[in-house]
Structures are given as structure tokens and as C-alpha cells.
């Protein structure tokens, strides 16, 4: 079984870890830090907003069981994309939301998902960033599987933070993503291909202007 990895940021990594580990096909989720300048940052440094990193998760998944497009759909309905440099009760750039792609296809899928989100919130600015993944640094051991090891403090934090109540207001109680990322991606690829073919046909039908020198050659 060959696993693939994906990187997302959605505020508190304890919560993101808990949400993603419920998905069939996700084999492991690690809490950590991404998109910053400091090498081997500590939690104290990141939480103080000194390194440029944001709390993130590294997801190891089996693509035969769950696709990157499906992970994107799960990601969106577990965050608030309408706020900048915060998620729920946690404020600061270290809690900004983001999708960190590793390939052109992941980027295109992420952009396709963003289109659907913008359509779902037509009068709202979407602040979730989509950027190429940088080095992911695994967080300290006491942050890993926190929701399993410390269930009561975790549940209290999540409730106090108002995460689930806000998610229900944004996405509905069932948290269903508004559309299919894969279908939107396919539509985008098809549109780009048709546009490319149209431009190619247009260029092939263009008649080159006849130069005076060419006319003289014909006379000779």
C-alpha cells in the first residue's frame, strides 16, 4: 500500500487531527507547523507568532480509498474560510487557514474547490490561502493525538472555542460540501483544452501577409 500525503491548516491542529482521522482511507495525521521561516520551530515560538508558521496537519492517506479532492471537501467544511488570520477563538497568523499543494494537479484541484466555496459565499471574502507546500515540521509529542490522550480537556477546549456551533452555521448541521471538487476540476480542464484547441485552429487559419519581395520572386 503506497500512501500519499497532504497538508492543510485549519486553526487548532488538535481539532484538525481529530476531524481528518475520522475519514476512511486516512491512515495517519500528524500535527505540526508549515509555511514559516524558522528551522525546527517550537510550539512556543509558533504560538507567539514569531516564525511565520501556521498550525497545520500532515495527512497520510490511501488514494485508493480516499482522493485528494475528497480531502479538500472535508477540509473546507471543517474550517471557517471567511476570517483572516484566525480560526474560531484562536487569533493570529499562526492560526490562518491554508491548503498547501505539492503538484500542479493538487493546485488545480485546490483552486477548483475554492471556486465552489466562493460560489457558496458570494458576498464574502474567502481568506484561506492556497500555496506551494514548504517544509512541514512535526509538533512536539504532547500535541500528537491530543484528542485521544486528553479527551476531556480537548472536548472542553473545542466547546469553549465555539468551533462546532460556528461550523454548523457556515455549512449546516450535516456539513455537506456544496458541490464536487473533482467535477469542477474536470470542467476546468475541459474548458482549458477547448480554449487551447480554439486558439490553435485560429492560428492555423491565419493567412500570412504577402511581402513585396515575395511578389517580385513570383514575377521572376
CORMO-V701324 format. One record per residue. N is the residue number from 0. RES is the residue in one letter. PSI is psi in radians with two decimals (999 if undefined). NEAR is the number of other ideal C-beta (glycine too) atoms within 12 Angstrom. Layout:
N&RES&PSI&NEAR ; N&RES&PSI&NEAR
//
This chain:
0&X&2.04&11 ; 1&X&2.03&10 ; 2&X&2.67&19 ; 3&X&2.86&26 ; 4&X&2.68&31 ; 5&X&2.65&44 ; 6&X&2.23&47 ; 7&X&2.64&53 ; 8&X&2.27&48 ; 9&X&0.77&46 ; 10&X&-2.53&43 ; 11&X&2.08&41 ; 12&X&-0.35&47 ; 13&X&-0.76&39 ; 14&X&-0.73&41 ; 15&X&-0.66&46 ; 16&X&-0.80&39 ; 17&X&-0.78&31 ; 18&X&-0.77&31 ; 19&X&-0.52&40 ; 20&X&-0.13&30 ; 21&X&-0.20&19 ; 22&X&2.26&31 ; 23&X&2.30&16 ; 24&X&-0.33&26 ; 25&X&2.11&34 ; 26&X&-0.47&24 ; 27&X&2.55&23 ; 28&X&2.24&41 ; 29&X&2.42&34 ; 30&X&2.50&40 ; 31&X&-2.76&39 ; 32&X&2.49&43 ; 33&X&2.79&44 ; 34&X&0.76&34 ; 35&X&-3.09&32 ; 36&X&-0.42&17 ; 37&X&2.41&23 ; 38&X&2.33&14 ; 39&X&1.03&19 ; 40&X&2.67&32 ; 41&X&2.88&22 ; 42&X&-0.72&29 ; 43&X&-0.71&15 ; 44&X&-0.80&22 ; 45&X&-0.79&36 ; 46&X&-0.37&25 ; 47&X&-0.05&17 ; 48&X&0.50&24 ; 49&X&-0.17&19 ; 50&X&-0.21&28 ; 51&X&-0.12&24 ; 52&X&2.84&38 ; 53&X&2.58&46 ; 54&X&2.33&46 ; 55&X&3.03&48 ; 56&X&2.53&49 ; 57&X&2.07&36 ; 58&X&2.15&43 ; 59&X&2.15&27 ; 60&X&2.75&33 ; 61&X&1.94&23 ; 62&X&-0.22&23 ; 63&X&-0.33&13 ; 64&X&-0.58&17 ; 65&X&2.41&26 ; 66&X&2.88&27 ; 67&X&-0.66&35 ; 68&X&-0.71&32 ; 69&X&-0.60&28 ; 70&X&-0.68&43 ; 71&X&-0.78&47 ; 72&X&-0.71&37 ; 73&X&-0.65&37 ; 74&X&-0.92&43 ; 75&X&-0.75&41 ; 76&X&0.03&34 ; 77&X&0.22&40 ; 78&X&2.97&46 ; 79&X&1.77&39 ; 80&X&-0.02&39 ; 81&X&0.01&26 ; 82&X&2.63&27 ; 83&X&2.32&20 ; 84&X&0.77&22 ; 85&X&2.86&29 ; 86&X&1.97&41 ; 87&X&-2.14&30 ; 88&X&-0.13&21 ; 89&X&2.15&34 ; 90&X&2.55&18 ; 91&X&2.74&24 ; 92&X&-0.36&30 ; 93&X&-0.08&36 ; 94&X&0.28&35 ; 95&X&2.64&37 ; 96&X&2.60&43 ; 97&X&2.73&43 ; 98&X&2.22&45 ; 99&X&1.77&38 ; 100&X&2.77&31 ; 101&X&-0.14&24 ; 102&X&2.90&17 ; 103&X&-0.65&13 ; 104&X&-0.74&23 ; 105&X&-0.70&31 ; 106&X&-0.81&23 ; 107&X&-0.67&28 ; 108&X&-0.71&35 ; 109&X&-0.73&39 ; 110&X&-0.62&29 ; 111&X&-0.71&37 ; 112&X&-0.64&43 ; 113&X&-0.68&33 ; 114&X&-0.78&28 ; 115&X&-0.68&32 ; 116&X&-0.74&36 ; 117&X&-0.64&23 ; 118&X&-0.54&17 ; 119&X&-0.45&24 ; 120&X&1.19&23 ; 121&X&-0.46&13 ; 122&X&0.34&9 ; 123&X&2.44&17 ; 124&X&2.31&13 ; 125&X&2.13&29 ; 126&X&-0.09&25 ; 127&X&2.20&37 ; 128&X&2.59&29 ; 129&X&1.93&32 ; 130&X&2.80&26 ; 131&X&2.39&19 ; 132&X&2.39&28 ; 133&X&-2.88&26 ; 134&X&2.29&24 ; 135&X&2.21&32 ; 136&X&2.14&31 ; 137&X&2.37&26 ; 138&X&2.96&36 ; 139&X&2.67&21 ; 140&X&-0.62&13 ; 141&X&-0.18&14 ; 142&X&-0.35&32 ; 143&X&2.33&25 ; 144&X&0.62&22 ; 145&X&-0.68&32 ; 146&X&-0.40&28 ; 147&X&-0.71&18 ; 148&X&-0.56&16 ; 149&X&1.12&18 ; 150&X&-0.71&15 ; 151&X&-0.89&13 ; 152&X&-0.64&16 ; 153&X&-0.84&24 ; 154&X&-0.65&19 ; 155&X&-0.78&14 ; 156&X&-0.82&24 ; 157&X&-0.71&32 ; 158&X&-0.82&17 ; 159&X&-0.55&16 ; 160&X&-0.26&25 ; 161&X&0.41&21 ; 162&X&-0.92&34 ; 163&X&-0.64&24 ; 164&X&-0.67&17 ; 165&X&-0.70&26 ; 166&X&-0.66&30 ; 167&X&-0.66&17 ; 168&X&-0.64&16 ; 169&X&-0.77&30 ; 170&X&-0.03&28 ; 171&X&2.82&13 ; 172&X&-0.49&12 ; 173&X&-0.11&10 ; 174&X&1.01&23 ; 175&X&2.23&18 ; 176&X&2.41&31 ; 177&X&1.27&23 ; 178&X&-3.10&24 ; 179&X&2.06&21 ; 180&X&-0.72&35 ; 181&X&-0.75&24 ; 182&X&-0.70&19 ; 183&X&-0.67&29 ; 184&X&-0.80&31 ; 185&X&-0.71&18 ; 186&X&-0.72&19 ; 187&X&-0.74&25 ; 188&X&-0.75&20 ; 189&X&-0.73&15 ; 190&X&-0.73&17 ; 191&X&-0.68&17 ; 192&X&-0.77&14 ; 193&X&-0.69&14 ; 194&X&-0.71&14 ; 195&X&-0.75&14 ; 196&X&-0.66&14 ; 197&X&-0.74&14 ; 198&X&-0.66&14 ; 199&X&-0.74&13 ; 200&X&-0.66&12 ; 201&X&-0.72&12 ; 202&X&-0.61&12 ; 203&X&-0.41&11 ; 204&X&-0.04&10 ; 205&X&2.26&10 ; 206&X&2.19&8 ; 207&X&2.40&9 ; 208&X&2.54&9 ; 209&X&2.19&11 ; 210&X&2.71&10 ; 211&X&-0.61&10 ; 212&X&-0.58&11 ; 213&X&-0.64&12 ; 214&X&-0.71&11 ; 215&X&-0.63&10 ; 216&X&-0.68&10 ; 217&X&-0.60&10 ; 218&X&-0.57&8 ; 219&X&999&7
//
